[in-house]
Amino acid sequence: MWTTARQYSVNPNQIQLVVLALHPVKPAQRLDVRWNKKDQMQTEEWLIKLLTKPKDNPSKIREASNNLSSMTNLDAILEIQI
């Protein structure tokens, strides 16, 4: 989403990702992930930190990744077996 906003100069508030999970028996599940200017800035800051950190300290990279993943509550997404 960050790349789309940057590449195409799209206002971050106009970007939304819709994920549709399908199952042969269970009803379909829809997840709407909205993007905004705050998410855009947080992602940019995270990328700058990630790309400017020395590569000999993987714990800092993991910490930055954890900070980014906390922006979306992955536990709220129901798991569907395939």
PyMOL commands that set and color helices and strands:
alter all, ss='L'
color gray80, all
select helices_A, chain A and resi 2-8+12-14+37-52+58-69+74-76
alter helices_A, ss='H'
color red, helices_A
select strands_A, chain A and resi 16-21+29-34
alter strands_A, ss='S'
color yellow, strands_A
deselect
rebuild
show_as cartoon
